[in-house]
Amino acid sequence: MAITAAQVKELREATGAGMMDAKKALTETDGDMDAAVDWLRTKGLAKAAKKSGRVAAEGLVAVAVNNGKGVAIEMNSETDFVAKNADFQKLVSDIAEVALETGEDVEVVKAAHLNGKKVEDVITDAIARIGENMNLRRMHILEGDTLVHYVHNAAADGMGKIGVLVALNGADNGIGKQIAMHIAATNPAALSEADLDPAVLEKEKQVQIDIARESGKPEQVIEKMIEGRMKKFTAEVTLLNQQFVVNPDLTVGQAAKEAGVEITGFVRMEVGEGIEKKEEDFAAEVAKTAAGN
């Protein structure tokens, strides 16, 4: 019987198997979905399905730079133990190189080829082989005259828990790495006030208005208070206006200017940002392991 694309898609979503494997399973079982799932399981190709519901909040961030273009990717795993696995690290490094060459967004990278197979299928194979859920979660491209990268808590070359890219105009004389380390430490929200999300500014302003009005001071005094507090807020969260950790007497912008460079952009990516992790106490974890889950 003819196998439809919709059937292949349904089986892939149910098992995590690659497209060709899903199609073959349906062909071998005359389109019987349950039998196709069992066929994949017997071939060891549906092992990913059992893992796919688990939270993958550990993993690695990898950075790669070439010819004025840089990329940062986050590849997640369930445990930090797997993040230390050489096989997983090689996978992350390879995908970062693919992203640097072909990357526009995560979906484009997943559809790109690595060693003759689609990246998403390579990931599925790794899930089955290593035994943990994995996910290429996000990526960011940065371009500039000079690109500097830094990895904090490096697990291997070019990858770790925090990855930073900095784009500069002008020749880097060492200031680039210092700025990248500063970004890793302080996690600025934006390059400058002009780059801040208006919603973030408005939310902070409303908070400051509410705090100021609690003081009971006259409205004209409140306006001055809010103005001063918002100026302090933007200085604390924008890279160019932050006190430079290497020399707190200067802002980052001033330090860059003295070094003869201009910062035009940056990326900071940290493993697990924004992922809700399920917390379990130790006794519950042991019981779960003993039960074979």
C-alpha positions in Angstrom: 0.0 0.0 0.0 1.0 3.6 -0.5 2.5 5.3 2.6 1.5 8.9 3.0 3.6 11.8 4.2 1.1 12.3 7.1 1.6 8.7 8.3 5.4 9.2 8.2 5.1 12.4 10.2 2.8 10.8 12.8 5.2 7.9 13.3 8.3 10.2 13.5 6.5 12.3 16.1 5.5 9.2 18.1 8.9 7.6 18.1 11.6 10.2 17.3 12.8 8.0 14.4 14.3 9.5 11.2 12.2 10.1 8.2 13.6 7.2 6.1 13.4 4.8 9.1 9.8 5.7 9.7 8.9 5.3 6.1 10.6 1.9 5.9 8.8 0.8 9.1 5.4 1.6 7.7 6.3 -0.1 4.4 7.4 -3.2 6.2 4.1 -3.3 8.2 1.7 -2.3 5.5 0.9 1.0 7.2 0.0 -0.4 10.5 1.0 2.3 13.0 1.3 0.1 16.1 3.2 -2.5 14.2 5.5 0.1 12.8 6.3 1.4 16.3 7.1 -2.2 17.3 9.3 -2.7 14.2 11.3 0.4 15.0 11.7 -0.7 18.6 13.0 -4.1 17.6 15.6 -2.3 15.3 16.6 0.0 18.2 15.3 3.0 16.3 12.5 4.0 18.6 14.6 4.3 21.7 14.4 8.1 21.4 10.7 8.0 21.8 10.8 7.0 25.5 13.3 9.8 26.1 11.5 12.5 24.2 9.3 13.6 27.1 12.1 14.1 29.5 13.3 17.6 30.3 16.7 18.3 28.6 18.0 21.3 30.6 21.7 20.4 30.8 24.1 20.3 27.9 26.6 22.6 26.3 26.8 25.9 24.5 29.3 25.9 21.6 30.8 28.9 19.8 32.5 29.0 16.4 34.0 31.8 14.4 35.3 32.2 10.9 35.8 35.2 8.5 33.9 37.8 10.4 31.0 35.5 11.3 30.3 33.8 14.6 27.7 31.4 15.8 26.6 30.3 19.3 24.4 27.2 19.7 22.8 25.5 22.7 22.5 21.7 22.6 20.7 20.3 25.6 20.9 16.9 27.3 19.1 15.5 30.4 22.2 15.3 32.6 25.5 17.0 33.0 27.1 13.6 32.9 26.2 13.3 29.2 27.5 16.9 28.6 30.9 15.5 29.6 30.7 12.6 27.1 33.2 12.8 24.3 30.6 11.5 21.8 28.1 14.2 22.7 30.8 16.9 22.6 31.9 15.8 19.1 28.2 16.1 18.0 27.9 19.6 19.5 31.1 20.7 17.8 30.1 19.3 14.5 26.6 20.9 14.6 28.2 24.3 15.5 30.3 24.1 12.4 27.2 23.3 10.3 25.4 26.2 11.9 28.3 28.5 11.1 28.2 27.5 7.4 24.5 27.2 6.8 22.7 28.6 9.8 19.9 31.0 9.6 17.9 29.5 12.4 17.6 26.2 14.2 15.2 24.6 11.7 17.5 25.4 8.8 20.4 23.8 10.7 18.3 20.7 11.5 17.5 20.2 7.8 21.1 20.7 6.8 23.4 17.7 6.3 26.1 16.3 8.5 28.1 13.3 7.3 25.5 12.5 4.7 22.4 12.7 7.0 20.2 15.5 8.1 21.3 17.0 11.4 17.9 16.2 13.1 18.4 12.5 12.1 22.0 12.6 13.4 20.6 13.9 16.7 17.9 11.2 16.8 20.6 8.5 16.3 22.6 10.0 19.1 19.6 9.9 21.4 19.2 6.2 20.7 22.9 5.5 21.1 23.6 7.6 24.2 20.2 7.0 25.9 19.2 10.5 26.8 16.8 13.1 25.3 18.8 15.8 23.4 17.7 19.0 21.7 19.3 21.6 19.5 17.4 24.4 21.2 18.6 27.7 19.8 21.4 29.5 17.9 22.5 33.0 17.3 24.6 34.4 14.4 26.8 37.5 14.9 28.8 39.3 12.3 31.4 42.1 12.5 34.9 43.3 11.5 36.5 41.5 14.4 34.9 38.7 16.3 36.1 37.4 19.7 34.7 34.4 21.5 34.9 33.2 25.1 33.7 30.1 26.8 33.2 30.0 30.6 33.6 26.7 32.4 34.9 25.1 29.2 34.2 21.3 28.9 36.2 21.1 25.7 37.5 23.5 23.1 34.9 26.0 22.1 32.1 24.7 24.4 31.0 25.0 28.0 28.2 26.3 30.2 28.3 29.9 29.0 29.4 31.1 25.5 30.0 34.7 24.5 30.6 36.3 21.1 31.7 40.0 20.8 31.8 42.0 17.5 34.2 44.9 17.3 35.1 47.6 14.8 38.9 48.0 15.0 41.8 45.7 15.7 41.5 43.7 18.9 44.6 44.1 21.1 43.3 41.9 23.9 40.4 44.0 25.0 38.0 41.7 23.2 38.5 38.8 25.5 38.2 41.0 28.6 34.9 42.4 27.3 33.7 38.8 26.6 34.6 37.7 30.1 32.8 40.8 31.5 29.7 39.8 29.5 29.9 36.3 30.8 30.0 37.6 34.4 27.4 40.4 34.2 24.9 39.2 31.7 23.9 42.6 30.2 20.4 42.9 28.8 21.4 45.0 25.8 24.3 46.8 24.2 23.0 50.3 24.8 19.8 52.0 26.1 18.6 52.3 22.5 18.8 48.5 22.2 16.8 47.8 25.3 13.4 46.2 24.9 10.8 49.0 25.4 8.6 46.6 27.4 11.5 46.0 29.9 12.0 49.8 30.3 8.3 50.4 30.7 8.0 47.6 33.3 10.9 49.0 35.3 9.6 52.5 35.1 6.2 51.4 36.5 7.9 49.6 39.3 9.9 52.8 40.2 6.7 54.9 39.9 5.0 52.7 42.4 7.9 52.7 44.8 8.3 56.5 44.6 4.6 57.2 45.2 4.8 55.0 48.3 7.2 57.7 49.7 4.4 60.3 49.8 6.6 62.9 48.3 5.2 65.6 45.9 4.8 64.7 42.2 7.6 67.0 41.0 10.0 65.3 43.4 8.7 61.9 42.4 9.5 62.7 38.7 13.1 63.5 39.6 13.4 60.3 41.7 12.1 58.2 38.8 14.5 59.9 36.3 17.5 59.2 38.5 16.5 55.6 39.2 15.9 54.9 35.5 19.2 56.3 34.6 20.8 54.0 37.2 18.9 51.0 35.9 19.9 51.5 32.3 23.6 51.9 33.4 23.4 48.6 35.2 21.8 46.5 32.4 23.4 47.9 29.2 26.9 46.7 28.3 28.4 50.0 27.2 27.3 51.8 30.4 28.3 49.0 32.9 31.3 49.5 35.1 34.1 47.4 33.5 34.9 44.5 35.8 38.6 44.7 34.8 38.7 48.4 35.7 35.6 49.7 37.6 36.8 53.3 37.2 35.7 53.0 33.5 32.6 51.9 31.8 32.9 49.2 29.2 32.2 51.7 26.5 35.0 54.0 27.8 37.4 51.0 28.1 36.7 50.0 24.5 37.3 53.6 23.2 40.6 53.8 25.1 41.6 50.5 23.4 40.7 51.9 20.0 37.7 49.7 19.3 34.0 50.0 19.1 31.7 47.3 20.3 29.0 46.7 17.7 27.2 43.7 19.1 27.4 40.7 21.5 25.8 37.3 22.2 25.7 35.6 25.6 24.2 32.2 25.8 24.0 30.0 28.9 22.9 26.4 29.2 19.3 26.0 30.4 18.3 29.6 30.4 14.5 29.8 30.6 14.0 26.0 30.9 11.9 24.9 33.8 13.6 22.1 35.6 11.7 19.5 37.5 13.1 19.4 41.0 13.1 16.0 42.9 14.4 15.3 46.3 17.2 12.6 46.5 14.9 9.9 48.0 12.4 10.4 45.1 15.2 10.2 42.6 16.5 7.0 44.1 13.0 5.5 44.1 12.5 6.5 40.5 15.8 4.9 39.4 15.0 1.7 41.3 11.7 1.5 39.5 13.5 1.7 36.2 12.0 5.0 35.0 
